Amino acid sequence: MPPLTVALALMIGAAGAIAGGLGTALGIGGGVFLVPFLTLALGFPLKSAAAISLATVIATSCTVTLHRAGHQLINLRLGMVLEVATTAGSLLGGITAQFVGETLLERLFGVVAIAIALVMVTRLRRRNILSDPGADPGRFGGRFHDEESGRVVTYRIKRMPVALAASFVAGNVSSLLGIGGGVIKVPILNAWCGMPMRAAAATSALMIGVTATGGAIIYYGHGDLQALVAAPAVLGVQLGSWAGMKVTRHASVKWLKLLMAAVLAVVAVLMITRSLR
């Protein structure tokens, strides 16, 4: 691991701010950017980068959840059900690592990210809301005040098995690569399970914090999480998260979907690039 200097701390903090802003806007945690940056640009070992990333994911989750808890965007019932599948996938990550090499996993992740990005682009105009705001949202659906339209919207969750499977895979990938699983859950919940983008991002932000906590504790126990190195990243994430919430508060859903598609494309390139090292 490179020695911590003022210049290095500033670079890590700046990267954390960018990751925090994107993670807050899209509910993906930001680790998908921070891990490749720390390993490819700064030469950090993968385990150390993953540990720092998980610490920032926890910080992002706490900030977003605290801010959005009173806006009814977080679907707590759905989040807790999906978190069971995510945790199971995370616990089985060690078993998966014995059968699937990290290089192959990174390349597969890159291909899947590109495919999901294309799906997001083809569904830019789809809002996933019921025409009658007073309709029954079902067991796992919900309603919230949409600041873009200025009214209460209602949604109903579809294809629950797909959501559970995506959460399981997200937990598995999060454990193996040290990234927040929101980069998988958010686009799938929005594209195939009938959840509006804002609600999917807010609910994912809650879940990724729970998932990342277990992994961060394990990394810390093995000495891979260095507090002095993680501190500037966490501080940067807090600043980025605050800015991200301000910028995206009134952003259109179409813009958020385009941003998510662009993020997925960049992530795919970063993952494939990392697999070629």
C-alpha angles and dihedrals in degrees: 000000000000115000115263112253133166091258092050092047090052092050092049091047092050091049089049091052092054092045091047093051093051093040092053095047095049104025093238100119099236095251091115087071100034098053096053091043093052094046102037102034104028102029098238118162112256094244093052092046091049091050093051090046093053090051090054091046089057090050092049092048093051093048096047095042092050092050097044101037093098097045097071090235093119112082098208097181094051092041094055093048093049091044089064090060091043092052091048090052091048093051091050091050091095091054092048090052089063093059103030120050118228091240093055091045092053092051092048090048090053092052093047091048091055091049092051091047090056090050091051091052092050091053101048094126097046111105102180094220130129117246091230110059089199094056121120108268092204128230098312103023127094149180134239142169109269109213092196094060096025095230142091114270130196128208137183125212116237132187096023092180089060090051091050093048091048090050091051091051091045091054091048094050091044091055094046100043103026095239132125113265092224091094086071102032101048099055093042094048089050100041102039110012102053099246119141115243096246094049092045091051094047094046091046091051089059094047099047091058092057092047095046094049094068093048093047091053091053092049090048091051090054092049095248095117109076109193096206092053094043093049098075090046092052092047090049091049091053091054092044092048092053091050092045092054092050094048099044098040093097098019117131120254089236090058091049091051092050089049091050091050090050091048091051091050092051091046090052091053092047093049094048090046091051091050090057095058 
